[in-house]
């Protein structure tokens, strides 16, 4: 039986990714996305994304002294979700909004109309993922009416959206 050393050069954290990224059609769309990058002006880009927190995420396992049961009150069946939507420009966060509940197409359309569009300038390029609520007919119309354009990221490509790093960093704070 082989025993692996715990030395740092022998242990590596696994980097997981969506297996769908290996499909030929997805690979092509990802490659096409990279091909368009040199044509995009960085100061014009507005990356949109959302994250959420839920009281259902209450920890179900904790540590306690040996022989003692740990009891903690958590909401049971009455969970609440809070969604945070924002944009990220070269200069920082723009158009933040907190939504009391999960995101849907009606809520996202309201975000675009009332929060995002007033922040856009003609020539801006809004980039977002392929979430169903992002694809409502009024979303593109509102963004284009502001003189901006809309691009969708390739499927299974959250790493192409830099605002994902903001959410990841925020979860550790």
N, CA, C and O of each residue as an XYZ file, in Angstrom:
692
protein
N       0.841     -1.174      0.000
C       0.000      0.000      0.000
C       0.891      1.244      0.000
O       1.787      1.375      0.833
N       0.638      2.145     -0.933
C       1.437      3.358     -1.047
C       0.906      4.419     -0.090
O      -0.303      4.568      0.088
N       1.815      5.137      0.507
C       1.460      6.226      1.408
C       1.961      7.512      0.774
O       3.148      7.643      0.473
N       1.058      8.457      0.572
C       1.447      9.727     -0.022
C       1.949     10.670      1.050
O       1.385     10.753      2.141
N       2.991     11.362      0.733
C       3.549     12.346      1.647
C       2.621     13.553      1.721
O       1.925     13.867      0.755
N       2.612     14.214      2.845
C       1.803     15.422      3.008
C       2.575     16.664      2.583
O       2.131     17.784      2.832
N       3.719     16.477      1.947
C       4.527     17.612      1.509
C       3.727     18.445      0.507
O       2.966     17.893     -0.287
N       3.896     19.777      0.539
C       3.115     20.658     -0.326
C       3.244     20.339     -1.812
O       2.303     20.576     -2.569
N       4.380     19.811     -2.244
C       4.535     19.558     -3.674
C       3.810     18.284     -4.116
O       3.800     17.967     -5.305
N       3.207     17.554     -3.183
C       2.479     16.341     -3.542
C       0.966     16.503     -3.438
O       0.222     15.677     -3.966
N       0.509     17.537     -2.778
C      -0.926     17.740     -2.603
C      -1.365     18.958     -3.396
O      -0.792     20.040     -3.266
N      -2.374     18.771     -4.209
C      -2.906     19.883     -4.971
C      -4.419     19.878     -4.865
O      -5.053     18.822     -4.858
N      -4.985     21.062     -4.784
C      -6.430     21.173     -4.752
C      -6.966     20.923     -6.154
O      -6.410     21.414     -7.136
N      -8.027     20.171     -6.241
C      -8.640     19.869     -7.525
C      -9.292     21.123     -8.089
O      -9.957     21.857     -7.358
N      -9.111     21.372     -9.364
C      -9.786     22.460    -10.045
C     -10.943     21.857    -10.822
O     -10.741     21.186    -11.835
N     -12.136     22.095    -10.351
C     -13.320     21.530    -10.995
C     -13.868     22.505    -12.029
O     -13.768     23.721    -11.865
N     -14.434     21.974    -13.070
C     -15.102     22.786    -14.074
C     -16.262     21.981    -14.635
O     -16.320     20.762    -14.479
N     -17.181     22.672    -15.285
C     -18.353     22.010    -15.849
C     -17.919     21.093    -16.987
O     -17.250     21.534    -17.922
N     -18.292     19.838    -16.910
C     -17.922     18.867    -17.945
C     -18.465     19.279    -19.309
O     -17.911     18.899    -20.341
N     -19.548     20.053    -19.318
C     -20.137     20.506    -20.582
C     -19.175     21.388    -21.376
O     -19.337     21.541    -22.587
N     -18.178     21.967    -20.710
C     -17.208     22.799    -21.419
C     -16.438     22.000    -22.464
O     -15.872     22.584    -23.388
N     -16.406     20.688    -22.335
C     -15.671     19.846    -23.276
C     -16.471     19.508    -24.530
O     -15.917     18.951    -25.478
N     -17.760     19.833    -24.554
C     -18.568     19.552    -25.748
C     -18.077     20.418    -26.901
O     -17.744     21.585    -26.690
N     -18.024     19.873    -28.123
C     -17.522     20.650    -29.271
C     -18.276     21.959    -29.503
O     -17.651     22.973    -29.811
N     -19.606     21.961    -29.361
C     -20.358     23.192    -29.602
C     -20.034     24.262    -28.559
O     -19.954     25.447    -28.883
N     -19.849     23.842    -27.314
C     -19.502     24.795    -26.251
C     -18.070     25.283    -26.433
O     -17.792     26.469    -26.254
N     -17.161     24.382    -26.787
C     -15.769     24.780    -27.044
C     -15.702     25.839    -28.133
O     -14.948     26.805    -28.019
N     -16.488     25.660    -29.187
C     -16.485     26.627    -30.281
C     -16.999     27.986    -29.803
O     -16.421     29.020    -30.136
N     -18.070     27.984    -29.033
C     -18.617     29.251    -28.543
C     -17.646     29.939    -27.597
O     -17.533     31.165    -27.609
N     -16.944     29.163    -26.778
C     -15.936     29.745    -25.883
C     -14.776     30.334    -26.693
O     -14.295     31.426    -26.389
N     -14.335     29.617    -27.712
C     -13.249     30.103    -28.565
C     -13.679     31.373    -29.293
O     -12.913     32.333    -29.369
N     -14.904     31.386    -29.830
C     -15.415     32.569    -30.523
C     -15.445     33.777    -29.586
O     -15.177     34.902    -30.009
N     -15.773     33.543    -28.314
C     -15.788     34.625    -27.335
C     -14.395     35.233    -27.203
O     -14.247     36.455    -27.197
N     -13.383     34.390    -27.098
C     -12.008     34.887    -26.989
C     -11.585     35.651    -28.236
O     -10.838     36.625    -28.146
N     -12.055     35.218    -29.384
C     -11.700     35.890    -30.632
C     -12.237     37.321    -30.683
O     -11.624     38.177    -31.320
N     -13.366     37.601    -30.029
C     -13.949     38.950    -30.056
C     -13.323     39.883    -29.022
O     -13.512     41.096    -29.103
N     -12.589     39.352    -28.063
C     -12.052     40.161    -26.976
C     -11.189     41.339    -27.432
O     -11.356     42.435    -26.896
N     -10.283     41.173    -28.388
C      -9.443     42.325    -28.769
C     -10.237     43.504    -29.315
O      -9.744     44.632    -29.311
N     -11.458     43.262    -29.786
C     -12.277     44.331    -30.358
C     -13.073     45.104    -29.311
O     -13.700     46.113    -29.636
N     -13.058     44.652    -28.072
C     -13.847     45.297    -27.025
C     -13.004     46.319    -26.268
O     -11.878     46.034    -25.858
N     -13.568     47.514    -26.089
C     -12.872     48.571    -25.354
C     -13.117     48.382    -23.852
O     -14.262     48.469    -23.408
N     -12.073     48.128    -23.064
C     -12.246     47.795    -21.639
C     -13.054     48.811    -20.837
O     -13.819     48.422    -19.954
N     -12.903     50.098    -21.123
C     -13.616     51.117    -20.351
C     -15.113     51.147    -20.632
O     -15.868     51.796    -19.907
N     -15.540     50.457    -21.668
C     -16.952     50.421    -22.042
C     -17.688     49.197    -21.497
O     -18.914     49.127    -21.584
N     -16.956     48.234    -20.936
C     -17.559     46.969    -20.522
C     -18.256     47.095    -19.169
O     -17.724     47.698    -18.237
N     -19.445     46.523    -19.077
C     -20.207     46.459    -17.830
C     -20.635     45.000    -17.658
O     -21.524     44.522    -18.363
N     -20.004     44.304    -16.725
C     -20.325     42.897    -16.465
C     -21.413     42.836    -15.399
O     -21.268     43.422    -14.326
N     -22.494     42.135    -15.689
C     -23.632     42.028    -14.778
C     -23.712     40.609    -14.221
O     -23.497     39.635    -14.943
N     -24.020     40.504    -12.939
C     -24.262     39.196    -12.340
C     -25.002     39.388    -11.024
O     -25.126     40.502    -10.516
N     -25.486     38.285    -10.491
C     -26.170     38.324     -9.211
C     -25.667     37.200     -8.323
O     -25.140     36.191     -8.792
N     -25.844     37.402     -7.043
C     -25.553     36.370     -6.064
C     -26.675     36.414     -5.045
O     -27.483     37.344     -5.055
N     -26.738     35.447     -4.185
C     -27.838     35.385     -3.230
C     -27.375     34.782     -1.919
O     -26.336     34.127     -1.832
N     -28.175     35.026     -0.920
C     -27.986     34.394      0.384
C     -29.358     33.931      0.845
O     -30.368     34.579      0.570
N     -29.385     32.823      1.537
C     -30.646     32.260      1.995
C     -30.510     31.817      3.442
O     -29.460     31.328      3.860
N     -31.588     31.994      4.201
C     -31.551     31.501      5.573
C     -31.578     29.981      5.593
O     -31.316     29.371      6.630
N     -31.890     29.365      4.464
C     -31.850     27.905      4.383
C     -30.401     27.416      4.417
O     -30.144     26.231      4.624
N     -29.471     28.325      4.215
C     -28.061     27.957      4.221
C     -27.529     27.828      5.645
O     -26.317     27.740      5.845
N     -28.412     27.817      6.627
C     -27.976     27.673      8.016
C     -27.201     26.370      8.179
O     -27.581     25.334      7.634
N     -26.136     26.439      8.918
C     -25.295     25.257      9.119
C     -26.057     24.188      9.885
O     -26.721     24.475     10.881
N     -25.958     22.975      9.418
C     -26.634     21.865     10.083
C     -25.682     21.052     10.939
O     -26.127     20.202     11.710
N     -24.383     21.290     10.823
C     -23.393     20.569     11.617
C     -22.450     21.571     12.270
O     -21.974     22.499     11.617
N     -22.189     21.388     13.520
C     -21.261     22.233     14.278
C     -20.450     21.339     15.197
O     -20.728     20.147     15.323
N     -19.463     21.911     15.830
C     -18.648     21.172     16.799
C     -19.100     21.529     18.214
O     -19.518     22.653     18.488
N     -19.005     20.564     19.081
C     -19.300     20.812     20.491
C     -18.376     19.935     21.327
O     -17.698     19.049     20.806
N     -18.362     20.190     22.605
C     -17.534     19.371     23.495
C     -18.027     17.934     23.457
O     -19.220     17.668     23.304
N     -17.096     17.031     23.596
C     -17.425     15.613     23.587
C     -18.484     15.306     24.648
O     -18.372     15.714     25.804
N     -19.503     14.582     24.221
C     -20.562     14.185     25.143
C     -21.652     15.227     25.326
O     -22.622     14.979     26.043
N     -21.515     16.392     24.693
C     -22.531     17.435     24.820
C     -23.176     17.684     23.465
O     -22.486     17.801     22.452
N     -24.478     17.762     23.450
C     -25.206     18.037     22.212
C     -25.296     19.549     22.018
O     -25.618     20.285     22.951
N     -25.016     19.991     20.832
C     -25.119     21.409     20.507
C     -26.507     21.673     19.930
O     -26.942     20.988     19.005
N     -27.187     22.655     20.474
C     -28.505     23.015     19.961
C     -28.441     24.451     19.449
O     -27.875     25.332     20.095
N     -29.028     24.667     18.284
C     -29.070     26.006     17.708
C     -30.395     26.177     16.979
O     -30.841     25.273     16.273
N     -31.015     27.322     17.146
C     -32.287     27.601     16.477
C     -32.018     28.037     15.039
O     -31.185     28.909     14.792
N     -32.720     27.433     14.105
C     -32.639     27.830     12.695
C     -34.059     27.868     12.137
O     -34.922     27.127     12.609
N     -34.317     28.717     11.141
C     -35.654     28.758     10.545
C     -35.984     27.393      9.934
O     -35.153     26.807      9.241
N     -37.164     26.900     10.182
C     -37.539     25.593      9.668
C     -38.710     25.756      8.710
O     -39.846     25.947      9.142
N     -38.438     25.681      7.422
C     -39.501     25.752      6.434
C     -39.932     27.156      6.061
O     -40.782     27.319      5.185
N     -39.376     28.171      6.695
C     -39.738     29.551      6.388
C     -38.464     30.292      5.987
O     -38.018     31.210      6.674
N     -37.900     29.878      4.876
C     -36.624     30.429      4.459
C     -36.819     31.721      3.699
O     -37.855     31.951      3.076
N     -35.824     32.538      3.762
C     -35.846     33.825      3.082
C     -34.609     33.916      2.198
O     -33.508     33.559      2.617
N     -34.796     34.392      0.985
C     -33.692     34.569      0.051
C     -33.526     36.055     -0.238
O     -34.506     36.764     -0.467
N     -32.298     36.515     -0.225
C     -31.967     37.885     -0.598
C     -31.009     37.824     -1.775
O     -30.005     37.114     -1.728
N     -31.316     38.564     -2.823
C     -30.497     38.575     -4.031
C     -29.810     39.927     -4.161
O     -30.422     40.968     -3.926
N     -28.545     39.906     -4.535
C     -27.783     41.127     -4.780
C     -27.355     41.124     -6.241
O     -26.686     40.194     -6.691
N     -27.734     42.157     -6.981
C     -27.389     42.292     -8.398
C     -26.529     43.541     -8.543
O     -26.792     44.561     -7.905
N     -25.512     43.458     -9.374
C     -24.673     44.632     -9.610
C     -23.936     44.478    -10.930
O     -23.923     43.412    -11.545
N     -23.328     45.573    -11.340
C     -22.473     45.580    -12.510
C     -21.051     45.893    -12.087
O     -20.821     46.491    -11.036
N     -20.113     45.490    -12.903
C     -18.706     45.771    -12.634
C     -18.085     46.402    -13.866
O     -18.084     45.820    -14.952
N     -17.560     47.597    -13.678
C     -16.809     48.297    -14.727
C     -15.332     48.262    -14.355
O     -14.952     47.787    -13.284
N     -14.524     48.769    -15.250
C     -13.099     48.946    -14.976
C     -12.887     49.790    -13.724
O     -11.937     49.572    -12.972
N     -13.773     50.747    -13.509
C     -13.637     51.689    -12.400
C     -14.238     51.189    -11.089
O     -14.053     51.827    -10.052
N     -14.947     50.074    -11.110
C     -15.536     49.528     -9.888
C     -16.987     49.123    -10.072
O     -17.490     49.027    -11.191
N     -17.653     48.885     -8.935
C     -19.049     48.439     -8.946
C     -19.982     49.563     -9.381
O     -19.785     50.725     -9.027
N     -20.998     49.197    -10.154
C     -22.035     50.137    -10.575
C     -23.392     49.450    -10.477
O     -23.482     48.222    -10.466
N     -24.413     50.236    -10.407
C     -25.799     49.771    -10.453
C     -26.100     48.627     -9.491
O     -26.612     47.591     -9.916
N     -25.792     48.789     -8.192
C     -26.119     47.716     -7.247
C     -27.598     47.748     -6.855
O     -28.211     48.813     -6.786
N     -28.149     46.587     -6.604
C     -29.531     46.494     -6.134
C     -29.687     45.260     -5.257
O     -29.177     44.189     -5.586
N     -30.386     45.410     -4.148
C     -30.713     44.279     -3.278
C     -32.189     43.967     -3.474
O     -33.041     44.854     -3.429
N     -32.469     42.699     -3.689
C     -33.831     42.244     -3.943
C     -34.251     41.304     -2.823
O     -33.533     40.360     -2.495
N     -35.391     41.558     -2.250
C     -35.903     40.703     -1.181
C     -36.638     39.528     -1.818
O     -37.857     39.563     -1.984
N     -35.896     38.502     -2.166
C     -36.461     37.322     -2.812
C     -35.535     36.836     -3.910
O     -34.505     37.454     -4.177
N     -35.895     35.734     -4.545
C     -35.057     35.208     -5.625
C     -35.251     36.008     -6.912
O     -36.247     36.715     -7.067
N     -34.311     35.893     -7.814
C     -34.382     36.601     -9.093
C     -35.329     35.868    -10.035
O     -35.382     34.638    -10.049
N     -36.071     36.637    -10.819
C     -36.892     36.091    -11.894
C     -36.911     37.124    -13.009
O     -36.315     38.191    -12.862
N     -37.575     36.836    -14.113
C     -37.508     37.740    -15.256
C     -38.155     39.094    -14.959
O     -37.683     40.115    -15.460
N     -39.211     39.125    -14.166
C     -39.863     40.395    -13.827
C     -38.929     41.253    -12.975
O     -38.769     42.445    -13.234
N     -38.316     40.650    -11.964
C     -37.395     41.389    -11.092
C     -36.169     41.861    -11.871
O     -35.693     42.977    -11.663
N     -35.655     41.017    -12.767
C     -34.474     41.413    -13.528
C     -34.807     42.546    -14.491
O     -34.002     43.459    -14.674
N     -35.983     42.497    -15.108
C     -36.397     43.580    -16.001
C     -36.500     44.888    -15.228
O     -36.088     45.935    -15.729
N     -37.044     44.841    -14.014
C     -37.134     46.044    -13.179
C     -35.739     46.571    -12.858
O     -35.516     47.782    -12.872
N     -34.797     45.670    -12.568
C     -33.413     46.077    -12.306
C     -32.830     46.798    -13.520
O     -32.238     47.869    -13.391
N     -33.002     46.203    -14.691
C     -32.457     46.808    -15.914
C     -33.066     48.189    -16.134
O     -32.341     49.157    -16.362
N     -34.395     48.285    -16.068
C     -35.083     49.547    -16.350
C     -34.773     50.639    -15.330
O     -34.516     51.782    -15.707
N     -34.796     50.297    -14.042
C     -34.720     51.310    -12.996
C     -33.321     51.570    -12.451
O     -33.050     52.656    -11.938
N     -32.425     50.584    -12.557
C     -31.106     50.730    -11.931
C     -29.978     50.735    -12.962
O     -29.118     51.616    -12.935
N     -29.976     49.765    -13.865
C     -28.865     49.641    -14.811
C     -28.886     50.704    -15.905
O     -27.883     51.384    -16.126
N     -30.011     50.853    -16.588
C     -30.080     51.767    -17.738
C     -29.665     53.194    -17.379
O     -28.944     53.808    -18.166
N     -30.075     53.761    -16.236
C     -29.613     55.116    -15.906
C     -28.089     55.233    -15.756
O     -27.544     56.332    -15.860
N     -27.407     54.123    -15.517
C     -25.943     54.131    -15.362
C     -25.209     53.956    -16.692
O     -23.995     54.150    -16.759
N     -25.935     53.593    -17.746
C     -25.287     53.305    -19.028
C     -25.087     54.564    -19.852
O     -25.862     55.518    -19.769
N     -24.024     54.541    -20.654
C     -23.742     55.617    -21.597
C     -23.743     55.018    -23.000
O     -23.481     53.827    -23.163
N     -24.032     55.825    -24.005
C     -23.977     55.302    -25.372
C     -22.599     54.698    -25.661
O     -21.568     55.289    -25.340
N     -22.602     53.526    -26.266
C     -21.353     52.838    -26.580
C     -20.932     51.809    -25.548
O     -20.009     51.034    -25.800
N     -21.589     51.780    -24.382
C     -21.274     50.762    -23.374
C     -21.654     49.379    -23.888
O     -22.537     49.238    -24.734
N     -20.985     48.374    -23.371
C     -21.254     46.985    -23.735
C     -21.585     46.234    -22.450
O     -20.725     46.064    -21.585
N     -22.814     45.792    -22.330
C     -23.274     45.054    -21.155
C     -23.071     43.568    -21.429
O     -23.501     43.051    -22.460
N     -22.410     42.889    -20.493
C     -22.097     41.468    -20.656
C     -22.676     40.714    -19.466
O     -22.458     41.085    -18.313
N     -23.417     39.647    -19.764
C     -24.016     38.843    -18.696
C     -24.099     37.389    -19.125
O     -23.916     37.058    -20.296
N     -24.380     36.519    -18.149
C     -24.476     35.092    -18.455
C     -25.836     34.766    -19.065
O     -26.664     35.651    -19.280
N     -26.049     33.495    -19.336
C     -27.234     33.046    -20.054
C     -28.391     32.640    -19.153
O     -29.213     31.816    -19.552
N     -28.476     33.188    -17.965
C     -29.581     32.876    -17.073
C     -30.898     33.222    -17.770
O     -30.993     34.247    -18.446
N     -31.894     32.385    -17.610
C     -33.172     32.595    -18.287
C     -33.769     33.968    -18.037
O     -34.318     34.576    -18.954
N     -33.671     34.465    -16.815
C     -34.246     35.774    -16.496
C     -33.518     36.915    -17.204
O     -34.060     38.016    -17.304
N     -32.315     36.679    -17.690
C     -31.559     37.710    -18.408
C     -32.011     37.844    -19.860
O     -31.634     38.798    -20.539
N     -32.809     36.902    -20.335
C     -33.134     36.864    -21.755
C     -34.542     37.339    -22.084
O     -35.044     37.076    -23.177
N     -35.179     38.031    -21.158
C     -36.497     38.582    -21.452
C     -36.415     39.568    -22.606
O     -35.398     40.239    -22.783
N     -37.477     39.657    -23.386
C     -37.482     40.514    -24.579
C     -37.188     41.970    -24.242
O     -36.517     42.658    -25.011
N     -37.674     42.440    -23.118
C     -37.478     43.835    -22.757
C     -36.079     44.179    -22.296
O     -35.704     45.351    -22.296
N     -35.293     43.179    -21.901
C     -33.935     43.435    -21.403
C     -33.075     44.030    -22.511
O     -32.492     45.101    -22.342
N     -32.995     43.340    -23.639
C     -32.187     43.836    -24.760
C     -32.714     45.188    -25.246
O     -31.933     46.099    -25.519
N     -34.027     45.316    -25.353
C     -34.617     46.562    -25.847
C     -34.244     47.744    -24.952
O     -33.890     48.810    -25.456
N     -34.318     47.571    -23.643
C     -34.001     48.665    -22.716
C     -32.529     49.053    -22.794
O     -32.195     50.238    -22.785
N     -31.654     48.059    -22.869
C     -30.215     48.331    -22.938
C     -29.868     49.032    -24.244
O     -29.099     49.994    -24.249
N     -30.428     48.556    -25.346
C     -30.142     49.170    -26.650
C     -30.766     50.557    -26.766
O     -30.216     51.417    -27.454
N     -31.905     50.794    -26.108
C     -32.520     52.127    -26.118
C     -31.621     53.150    -25.423
O     -31.701     54.345    -25.708
N     -30.765     52.681    -24.511
C     -29.820     53.569    -23.821
C     -28.562     53.806    -24.656
O     -27.664     54.533    -24.232
N     -28.493     53.194    -25.841
C     -27.327     53.360    -26.707
C     -26.226     52.360    -26.433
O     -25.137     52.465    -26.998
N     -26.491     51.396    -25.577
C     -25.505     50.357    -25.250
C     -25.831     49.094    -26.041
O     -26.882     48.998    -26.673
N     -24.927     48.141    -25.997
C     -25.180     46.854    -26.645
C     -25.099     45.753    -25.599
O     -24.554     45.953    -24.513
N     -25.644     44.593    -25.932
C     -25.724     43.477    -24.998
C     -25.036     42.260    -25.590
O     -25.304     41.874    -26.728
N     -24.146     41.659    -24.808
C     -23.494     40.403    -25.189
C     -23.751     39.378    -24.096
O     -23.734     39.699    -22.908
N     -23.989     38.140    -24.514
C     -24.128     37.051    -23.555
C     -22.852     36.231    -23.557
O     -22.267     35.969    -24.608
N     -22.428     35.829    -22.369
C     -21.269     34.950    -22.247
C     -21.614     33.579    -22.810
O     -22.788     33.209    -22.855
N     -20.610     32.820    -23.240
C     -20.889     31.453    -23.688
C     -21.434     30.620    -22.525
O     -21.143     30.914    -21.366
N     -22.216     29.592    -22.823
C     -22.724     28.731    -21.749
C     -21.582     28.073    -20.973
O     -20.509     27.816    -21.519
N     -21.830     27.810    -19.704
C     -20.879     27.121    -18.820
C     -19.546     27.856    -18.729
O     -18.491     27.224    -18.679
N     -19.587     29.196    -18.706
C     -18.351     29.980    -18.689
C     -18.378     31.083    -17.636
O     -18.111     32.238    -17.965
N     -18.689     30.766    -16.385
C     -18.729     31.830    -15.377
C     -17.365     32.473    -15.146
O     -17.288     33.617    -14.698
N     -16.291     31.747    -15.448
C     -14.952     32.302    -15.228
C     -14.634     33.442    -16.193
O     -13.640     34.142    -16.002
N     -15.454     33.643    -17.220
C     -15.253     34.758    -18.144
C     -15.852     36.052    -17.603
O     -15.646     37.115    -18.190
N     -16.581     35.985    -16.507
C     -17.233     37.152    -15.933
C     -16.471     37.579    -14.676
O     -16.559     36.901    -13.653
N     -15.727     38.687    -14.729
C     -14.893     39.074    -13.584
C     -15.679     39.399    -12.316
O     -15.112     39.358    -11.224
N     -16.955     39.720    -12.428
C     -17.723     40.015    -11.214
C     -17.910     38.757    -10.368
O     -18.187     38.861     -9.173
N     -17.767     37.576    -10.962
C     -17.826     36.326    -10.187
C     -16.750     36.325     -9.097
O     -16.964     35.791     -8.008
N     -15.593     36.925     -9.397
C     -14.518     37.004     -8.400
C     -14.914     37.895     -7.224
O     -14.499     37.652     -6.091
N     -15.711     38.918     -7.492
C     -16.189     39.794     -6.419
C     -17.082     39.000     -5.481
O     -16.946     39.094     -4.261
N     -17.999     38.215     -6.046
C     -18.906     37.411     -5.212
C     -18.119     36.375     -4.423
O     -18.380     36.180     -3.236
N     -17.171     35.716     -5.052
C     -16.382     34.697     -4.370
C     -15.614     35.310     -3.211
O     -15.575     34.749     -2.116
N     -15.013     36.449     -3.451
C     -14.254     37.121     -2.394
C     -15.174     37.551     -1.259
O     -14.809     37.442     -0.088
N     -16.357     38.034     -1.594
C     -17.308     38.484     -0.587
C     -17.807     37.364      0.307
O     -18.117     37.600      1.475
N     -17.889     36.159     -0.215
C     -18.367     35.029      0.584
C     -17.369     34.647      1.665
O     -17.749     34.054      2.674
N     -16.104     34.977      1.470
C     -15.079     34.630      2.458
C     -14.890     35.724      3.490
O     -14.142     35.539      4.450
N     -15.555     36.868      3.316
C     -15.376     37.982      4.252
C     -16.332     37.876      5.405
O     -16.324     38.729      6.293
